[in-house]
Amino acid sequence: MNFELEGWDGFVEALAPEWQVNSVTEELLKLVPDEGLAKVIWGCLKSDALRWLYREVPMLDQQRPIDLLSSVEGRQRVKWILLSSPWW
């Protein structure tokens, strides 16, 4: 599946100032293999970020984001959901 990620770098740049060093972001850096993705997850979800990683997400066909992070295609899907969904 091809996920259009035009604007991803700008999205990361826009959310990067939200980054804070705390227990949640330290854990995100351990779990998420892409620092930009970790920053976007934090920027969108803040303290709910870790819970969201382990939640079954309807837009991901009830898959958990954490389970998708091990593959390039899975990470692309997670990025696409974050980039295209204003639900947070």
CNS distance restraints for C-alpha pairs under 8 A (distance, minus, plus):
assign (resid   1 and name CA) (resid  73 and name CA) 7.79 0.50 0.50
assign (resid   3 and name CA) (resid  76 and name CA) 6.56 0.50 0.50
assign (resid   3 and name CA) (resid  77 and name CA) 6.61 0.50 0.50
assign (resid   3 and name CA) (resid  80 and name CA) 6.31 0.50 0.50
assign (resid   4 and name CA) (resid  80 and name CA) 7.05 0.50 0.50
assign (resid   5 and name CA) (resid  76 and name CA) 7.85 0.50 0.50
assign (resid   5 and name CA) (resid  79 and name CA) 7.48 0.50 0.50
assign (resid   5 and name CA) (resid  80 and name CA) 6.18 0.50 0.50
assign (resid   5 and name CA) (resid  83 and name CA) 7.57 0.50 0.50
assign (resid   7 and name CA) (resid  11 and name CA) 6.15 0.50 0.50
assign (resid   8 and name CA) (resid  12 and name CA) 6.22 0.50 0.50
assign (resid   8 and name CA) (resid  79 and name CA) 7.82 0.50 0.50
assign (resid   8 and name CA) (resid  83 and name CA) 6.95 0.50 0.50
assign (resid   9 and name CA) (resid  13 and name CA) 6.17 0.50 0.50
assign (resid  10 and name CA) (resid  14 and name CA) 6.01 0.50 0.50
assign (resid  11 and name CA) (resid  15 and name CA) 6.28 0.50 0.50
assign (resid  11 and name CA) (resid  40 and name CA) 7.52 0.50 0.50
assign (resid  11 and name CA) (resid  83 and name CA) 7.28 0.50 0.50
assign (resid  12 and name CA) (resid  16 and name CA) 5.87 0.50 0.50
assign (resid  12 and name CA) (resid  36 and name CA) 5.86 0.50 0.50
assign (resid  12 and name CA) (resid  37 and name CA) 7.41 0.50 0.50
assign (resid  12 and name CA) (resid  39 and name CA) 6.86 0.50 0.50
assign (resid  12 and name CA) (resid  40 and name CA) 5.80 0.50 0.50
assign (resid  13 and name CA) (resid  17 and name CA) 7.73 0.50 0.50
assign (resid  15 and name CA) (resid  19 and name CA) 7.39 0.50 0.50
assign (resid  15 and name CA) (resid  39 and name CA) 6.80 0.50 0.50
assign (resid  15 and name CA) (resid  40 and name CA) 5.97 0.50 0.50
assign (resid  15 and name CA) (resid  43 and name CA) 5.28 0.50 0.50
assign (resid  15 and name CA) (resid  44 and name CA) 7.86 0.50 0.50
assign (resid  16 and name CA) (resid  36 and name CA) 7.99 0.50 0.50
assign (resid  16 and name CA) (resid  39 and name CA) 5.92 0.50 0.50
assign (resid  16 and name CA) (resid  40 and name CA) 7.23 0.50 0.50
assign (resid  16 and name CA) (resid  43 and name CA) 7.18 0.50 0.50
assign (resid  18 and name CA) (resid  39 and name CA) 7.93 0.50 0.50
assign (resid  18 and name CA) (resid  42 and name CA) 7.66 0.50 0.50
assign (resid  18 and name CA) (resid  43 and name CA) 5.55 0.50 0.50
assign (resid  19 and name CA) (resid  25 and name CA) 7.72 0.50 0.50
assign (resid  19 and name CA) (resid  39 and name CA) 6.20 0.50 0.50
assign (resid  19 and name CA) (resid  42 and name CA) 6.80 0.50 0.50
assign (resid  19 and name CA) (resid  43 and name CA) 6.64 0.50 0.50
assign (resid  20 and name CA) (resid  25 and name CA) 6.91 0.50 0.50
assign (resid  21 and name CA) (resid  25 and name CA) 5.92 0.50 0.50
assign (resid  21 and name CA) (resid  26 and name CA) 6.72 0.50 0.50
assign (resid  22 and name CA) (resid  26 and name CA) 6.09 0.50 0.50
assign (resid  23 and name CA) (resid  27 and name CA) 6.23 0.50 0.50
assign (resid  24 and name CA) (resid  28 and name CA) 6.17 0.50 0.50
assign (resid  24 and name CA) (resid  47 and name CA) 6.70 0.50 0.50
assign (resid  24 and name CA) (resid  49 and name CA) 7.51 0.50 0.50
assign (resid  24 and name CA) (resid  50 and name CA) 6.96 0.50 0.50
assign (resid  25 and name CA) (resid  29 and name CA) 6.23 0.50 0.50
assign (resid  25 and name CA) (resid  38 and name CA) 7.74 0.50 0.50
assign (resid  25 and name CA) (resid  42 and name CA) 6.98 0.50 0.50
assign (resid  26 and name CA) (resid  30 and name CA) 6.62 0.50 0.50
assign (resid  27 and name CA) (resid  31 and name CA) 6.26 0.50 0.50
assign (resid  27 and name CA) (resid  50 and name CA) 7.97 0.50 0.50
assign (resid  28 and name CA) (resid  32 and name CA) 5.67 0.50 0.50
assign (resid  28 and name CA) (resid  38 and name CA) 5.89 0.50 0.50
assign (resid  28 and name CA) (resid  49 and name CA) 7.95 0.50 0.50
assign (resid  28 and name CA) (resid  50 and name CA) 7.10 0.50 0.50
assign (resid  29 and name CA) (resid  33 and name CA) 7.14 0.50 0.50
assign (resid  29 and name CA) (resid  34 and name CA) 7.95 0.50 0.50
assign (resid  29 and name CA) (resid  35 and name CA) 6.61 0.50 0.50
assign (resid  29 and name CA) (resid  38 and name CA) 6.32 0.50 0.50
assign (resid  31 and name CA) (resid  66 and name CA) 7.72 0.50 0.50
assign (resid  32 and name CA) (resid  37 and name CA) 7.16 0.50 0.50
assign (resid  32 and name CA) (resid  38 and name CA) 5.84 0.50 0.50
assign (resid  32 and name CA) (resid  66 and name CA) 7.92 0.50 0.50
assign (resid  32 and name CA) (resid  69 and name CA) 6.75 0.50 0.50
assign (resid  33 and name CA) (resid  38 and name CA) 7.96 0.50 0.50
assign (resid  33 and name CA) (resid  69 and name CA) 7.25 0.50 0.50
assign (resid  33 and name CA) (resid  70 and name CA) 7.99 0.50 0.50
assign (resid  34 and name CA) (resid  38 and name CA) 6.29 0.50 0.50
assign (resid  35 and name CA) (resid  39 and name CA) 6.22 0.50 0.50
assign (resid  36 and name CA) (resid  40 and name CA) 6.30 0.50 0.50
assign (resid  37 and name CA) (resid  41 and name CA) 6.13 0.50 0.50
assign (resid  37 and name CA) (resid  79 and name CA) 6.93 0.50 0.50
assign (resid  38 and name CA) (resid  42 and name CA) 6.22 0.50 0.50
assign (resid  39 and name CA) (resid  43 and name CA) 5.92 0.50 0.50
assign (resid  40 and name CA) (resid  44 and name CA) 5.99 0.50 0.50
assign (resid  40 and name CA) (resid  82 and name CA) 7.63 0.50 0.50
assign (resid  41 and name CA) (resid  45 and name CA) 5.84 0.50 0.50
assign (resid  41 and name CA) (resid  46 and name CA) 7.39 0.50 0.50
assign (resid  41 and name CA) (resid  49 and name CA) 6.09 0.50 0.50
assign (resid  41 and name CA) (resid  82 and name CA) 7.49 0.50 0.50
assign (resid  42 and name CA) (resid  46 and name CA) 4.60 0.50 0.50
assign (resid  42 and name CA) (resid  47 and name CA) 7.46 0.50 0.50
assign (resid  42 and name CA) (resid  49 and name CA) 5.81 0.50 0.50
assign (resid  44 and name CA) (resid  49 and name CA) 7.93 0.50 0.50
assign (resid  44 and name CA) (resid  82 and name CA) 7.70 0.50 0.50
assign (resid  44 and name CA) (resid  88 and name CA) 6.20 0.50 0.50
assign (resid  45 and name CA) (resid  49 and name CA) 4.91 0.50 0.50
assign (resid  45 and name CA) (resid  52 and name CA) 7.82 0.50 0.50
assign (resid  45 and name CA) (resid  88 and name CA) 6.49 0.50 0.50
assign (resid  48 and name CA) (resid  52 and name CA) 6.12 0.50 0.50
assign (resid  49 and name CA) (resid  53 and name CA) 6.41 0.50 0.50
assign (resid  50 and name CA) (resid  54 and name CA) 6.83 0.50 0.50
assign (resid  51 and name CA) (resid  55 and name CA) 6.24 0.50 0.50
assign (resid  52 and name CA) (resid  65 and name CA) 7.47 0.50 0.50
assign (resid  53 and name CA) (resid  64 and name CA) 6.19 0.50 0.50
assign (resid  53 and name CA) (resid  65 and name CA) 4.91 0.50 0.50
assign (resid  53 and name CA) (resid  66 and name CA) 4.98 0.50 0.50
assign (resid  54 and name CA) (resid  64 and name CA) 5.39 0.50 0.50
assign (resid  54 and name CA) (resid  65 and name CA) 6.53 0.50 0.50
assign (resid  54 and name CA) (resid  66 and name CA) 5.94 0.50 0.50
assign (resid  55 and name CA) (resid  63 and name CA) 7.79 0.50 0.50
assign (resid  55 and name CA) (resid  64 and name CA) 5.32 0.50 0.50
assign (resid  55 and name CA) (resid  65 and name CA) 7.32 0.50 0.50
assign (resid  56 and name CA) (resid  60 and name CA) 7.68 0.50 0.50
assign (resid  56 and name CA) (resid  61 and name CA) 7.99 0.50 0.50
assign (resid  56 and name CA) (resid  62 and name CA) 4.57 0.50 0.50
assign (resid  56 and name CA) (resid  63 and name CA) 4.91 0.50 0.50
assign (resid  56 and name CA) (resid  64 and name CA) 4.51 0.50 0.50
assign (resid  56 and name CA) (resid  65 and name CA) 7.54 0.50 0.50
assign (resid  57 and name CA) (resid  61 and name CA) 6.64 0.50 0.50
assign (resid  57 and name CA) (resid  62 and name CA) 4.75 0.50 0.50
assign (resid  57 and name CA) (resid  63 and name CA) 5.77 0.50 0.50
assign (resid  57 and name CA) (resid  64 and name CA) 6.03 0.50 0.50
assign (resid  57 and name CA) (resid  65 and name CA) 7.41 0.50 0.50
assign (resid  58 and name CA) (resid  62 and name CA) 4.65 0.50 0.50
assign (resid  58 and name CA) (resid  63 and name CA) 7.44 0.50 0.50
assign (resid  59 and name CA) (resid  81 and name CA) 7.12 0.50 0.50
assign (resid  60 and name CA) (resid  64 and name CA) 7.41 0.50 0.50
assign (resid  60 and name CA) (resid  65 and name CA) 7.74 0.50 0.50
assign (resid  60 and name CA) (resid  77 and name CA) 7.50 0.50 0.50
assign (resid  60 and name CA) (resid  78 and name CA) 7.76 0.50 0.50
assign (resid  60 and name CA) (resid  81 and name CA) 7.77 0.50 0.50
assign (resid  63 and name CA) (resid  67 and name CA) 7.19 0.50 0.50
assign (resid  63 and name CA) (resid  68 and name CA) 7.72 0.50 0.50
assign (resid  64 and name CA) (resid  68 and name CA) 6.89 0.50 0.50
assign (resid  65 and name CA) (resid  69 and name CA) 6.57 0.50 0.50
assign (resid  65 and name CA) (resid  78 and name CA) 6.31 0.50 0.50
assign (resid  66 and name CA) (resid  70 and name CA) 7.99 0.50 0.50
assign (resid  68 and name CA) (resid  73 and name CA) 7.87 0.50 0.50
assign (resid  68 and name CA) (resid  74 and name CA) 4.24 0.50 0.50
assign (resid  68 and name CA) (resid  75 and name CA) 6.02 0.50 0.50
assign (resid  68 and name CA) (resid  77 and name CA) 7.85 0.50 0.50
assign (resid  68 and name CA) (resid  78 and name CA) 7.34 0.50 0.50
assign (resid  69 and name CA) (resid  74 and name CA) 5.56 0.50 0.50
assign (resid  69 and name CA) (resid  75 and name CA) 4.96 0.50 0.50
assign (resid  69 and name CA) (resid  78 and name CA) 7.81 0.50 0.50
assign (resid  70 and name CA) (resid  74 and name CA) 6.93 0.50 0.50
assign (resid  70 and name CA) (resid  75 and name CA) 7.36 0.50 0.50
assign (resid  71 and name CA) (resid  75 and name CA) 6.22 0.50 0.50
assign (resid  72 and name CA) (resid  76 and name CA) 6.20 0.50 0.50
assign (resid  73 and name CA) (resid  77 and name CA) 6.30 0.50 0.50
assign (resid  74 and name CA) (resid  78 and name CA) 6.36 0.50 0.50
assign (resid  75 and name CA) (resid  79 and name CA) 6.10 0.50 0.50
assign (resid  76 and name CA) (resid  80 and name CA) 6.06 0.50 0.50
assign (resid  77 and name CA) (resid  81 and name CA) 6.26 0.50 0.50
assign (resid  78 and name CA) (resid  82 and name CA) 6.34 0.50 0.50
assign (resid  79 and name CA) (resid  83 and name CA) 6.00 0.50 0.50
assign (resid  80 and name CA) (resid  84 and name CA) 5.89 0.50 0.50
assign (resid  81 and name CA) (resid  85 and name CA) 5.72 0.50 0.50
assign (resid  82 and name CA) (resid  86 and name CA) 7.85 0.50 0.50
